[in-house]
Each structure stands twice: as structure tokens, then as C-alpha cells.
Amino acid sequence: MKRVSKKPKISLQEAEMHYQSSGENYQVDSGESHLAYYRDKHPNHYQILKENV
């Protein structure tokens, strides 16, 4: 059985707001950037942002 990748049903505005709000909880203690952290923790939202830049 093949896995079919589903495009996330998230608007660009929702993804942008989610990214901004996640920055409030992000701690800069590590060397990892917020964008790298966001990419790993929220891949569906990150994909929407990446496609619309």
C-alpha cells in the first residue's frame, strides 16, 4: 500500500501567526535558530511558509 502525502490544510496566515506565536516560547539557550527549531517541531506549518516565501 502506498502512502499518499496530504497537503496540510493550513492557510498562509495561520502558518505565519503560528510561527510568530511559537517564537514567544522558544528559548535561545541553544545554538539552534528559531527557524530550524520550527522546521523540526512543526513541519506542516513550515512547509506552508517555505512554499510562500
N, C-alpha and C positions, 0 to 999 in steps of 0.2 A: 504494500500500500504506500503510495506517495504522499508526502506531506506537502500541503499547499500552503504557501506563505500568504497570510492575510495582511492587507494593508491596514494599519491602525486607523480607527475611526476617530481621529483627534483633529480638531481644526488647528490651523497655524496659531491663531490667537490663544487657544487653550494651551498649546505647547509652549508658547512664549511666556504666558503667565505662570505655568508650572515651573519653567526654568528659573524665572525670577524669584519665585517663592522658595524654590529649593536652595537658592543661594543664601537665604536667611539662616538655614540650618547647617550649611556647610562650614566646617572648621578648616582653617588654612594651616593647621599644625603640620600636615604632611607636605611633601613637595608636589603632590598631585594638584593639578589645576581643577577648578570647579567644572570646566567643560569635560575634562577626562573623567572626573567622578560622575558627572551627569550621564555621559555616554554609557558607562558601565552599569549604573544603577537604574536608568530609565531609557533603555534602548529604543522603545517605540516613540517616545516623545522626541528623543534626539534625532531619530530618522526624519521626522517631520520637519524639524528645524533645519537639518542638513540639506534636505531637498529644496528648501525655500530660501536659501541664502544666495 
